[in-house]
């Protein structure tokens, strides 16, 4: 079990193009949840997620933009190694502007199962509250493992669907978490 995991809110200067260079996104998916008429069901689906360097640079740039627009990026570190990260955008939406998006929450392959994701999630909740949000909105990866994480955190199917977020990844499960 890894120890000495520290968490900190990141600044623009922390988020250079090499920010994710050694991060291991690798995930094998065999089963997913799918949403049919607001009801989830399990189905077989095999694919591998493994970010290449171009994807990592693009995400680092998204993280910089998040900070520059008033959002928050939180990193989890073991010594100087980035082992997880998550962010909250500062763009309120929904009928009563209750939501902010949790676009990314990822834990490097070798550090999954050690509550790093749980800690990042709760730190993002604190950041979202400081931004005045009442709910997190998550377009969540459909893998059984990812969905199990969000269910354990208390997330439910989103009551309002953000079409822009949905259209980015129509197979993602649209979730919310009441702060």
C-alpha positions, 0 to 999 in steps of 0.5 A: 500500500502506498503511503505518503500521498499528498494532495494539493491544489495546482497552479498554472505553472504546475500544469506544463505540457509534460504534466502527465508525461509519466501518468499511466491512464491504462485501463482494460474494460470488459463490461460497461453500463449502458443507459436505456430510457433512464435505466442502467444495464450491464453489457459486454464491451472490450476496449483499452484506454491508454493515453498517448503523449498527444492526448496527455499534452491536450489534457494538460492544456485543458487543466491550465485553462481550467485554472485560468478560468477560475476552476480548480485542479487537484493533484495527488503525489507520492513524493514528486510522482503524480499519482492522480488528478481531478478538476472542477470547472467554474462554469455553472449550468442547469435550470437554477445554475446548481451544477459544475462539472467534474470533467476529470478524475483519474488515478494512475494504474499502479495506485488504484484501490488505495482511496486516492480517487476517493480523496480527490473526489472529496477535495473536488466537492470542497472546491465546488462548494467554494465556487457556490455549486450545489451539485457536481455533474459527471459524464462518467466512463461507462466501465463497471469499475468506474461506475462502481466507484461513482456509486460508492461515492453516492452519485446518481443518474443526473436529473438534468442532462447537459447536452454539451457534456453528453455529446462529448461522449454519448456512451458515458453515464451522466451522473450527479452528486449533491454537495 
